[in-house]
Amino acid sequence: MSILFTNARLIDPERGETRGALLVEDGRIKAVIEGGELPEAAEVIDCRGHCLAPGIVDLGVKVSEPGERHKESFASAGRAAAAGGVTTIVTRPDTLPAIDTPETLEFVVRRAREDSPVRVLPMAALTKGREGREMTEIGFLRDAGAVAFTDCDRVVTDTKVFSRALTYARSLDALVMAHVQEPGLSNGAVVTSGKFASLRGLPGVSPMAERMALDRDIALLEMTRARYHADQITTARALPALERAKNNGLDISAGVSVHHLTLNELDVADYRSFFKLKPPLRAEEDRMAVGEALSSGLIDILCSMHTPQDEESKRLPFEEAASGAVGLETLLPASMRLVHNGVIDLPGLFRALSLNPSKRLELETGRLSKGAPADLVWFDPDAPFVLDRATLRSKSRNTPFDGARLEGRVLGTWVAGRSVTETR
């Protein structure tokens, strides 16, 4: 099967933006054509001058199987991903039970293969039960398909346990992902501390909690030389430490969620629990500093941190409501705010959305080069719309962008050259 995409704005994270055509054969990119005569193909798709880019690799997606299938299943998450231009979802192990044994991991791999139209790569827990007391069988889990290891939003407070896990992961060249919040300061907090938190009477956490946790982890990286990824860097105070660690040659990368780049602490406003996230939304100064860090490459990866919560978990007083927001379908249009505001250009955006997560996980995806997998997203970057959360494909619809004006509509998604776009 061959497909020829013509009349496209080709968004290549490695080479920049060009205009031309793309030929796909047998699930891979056969040629990038920027002039001259076009080859024949079984199917021709006119991109009408809109963008064609590598499919998004979303690092840190929660799919609530096993244990909470009513919140999100692999089938519903896969449909949402396809609708949002996400061709690979890298799933978190914070399920019920946690994905901390090869048997549980094998169930996830099998269910994902059967139900999801997009690629699914699972992460496994770093410690048993995500309790921070005893590390998992990292080697067996890696053999069973785990692409990284994390306890998600639970911080391993026992430094000896964490250092041993890092050392063992280093011996297997396994990636460890950590949540950087000092738990002594952040436990019980629901917003970022400051005047706004005080006026609302909500318990807050200082941005320094992120810096303190990152400093500890960097010290352990100097000792163990492990491969490490900070799941979300959201404050200006953490950026100098991250920069020093990179300059010192440590194998460290960092990510940020689209919500922390496009929203700030004031969006909590009238205690709207759909804006309750972990870590909490930050001050505008932090949001701007982190955006600049993403543009410069100091922060490597932009993700959705897709966290489905049902209505019963969110329709509660702000302090009691569950944290998190869905983001698979809104990741690209929300990210386009950064492009339209001049924070980053389209090739830079897709470096953070596609190329860098692919490189970090040692995948072939994320590129528009000959021989790369034909995981593609076709989208109109300027198409305006008002988001109605009732139209989302996710089972849970806890999005902070409900009713928001967004730009950037996905027109088609392909995985290995196969269309996974759902018509509604």
Helices and strands as residue ranges (DSSP letters): E 2-12, E 16-25, E 28-33, E 43-46, E 51-54, E 56-61, H 74-83, E 86-91, H 102-115, E 119-122, G 128-130, H 138-143, E 149-150, H 159-171, E 175-178, H 183-186, E 191-192, H 195-200, E 204-205, H 208-224, E 227-230, G 236-238, H 239-247, E 252-257, H 258-262, G 265-268, G 273-275, H 284-296, E 301-303, H 311-314, H 331-340, H 346-350, I 351-355, H 356-360, E 376-386, G 389-391, E 405-415, E 418-419
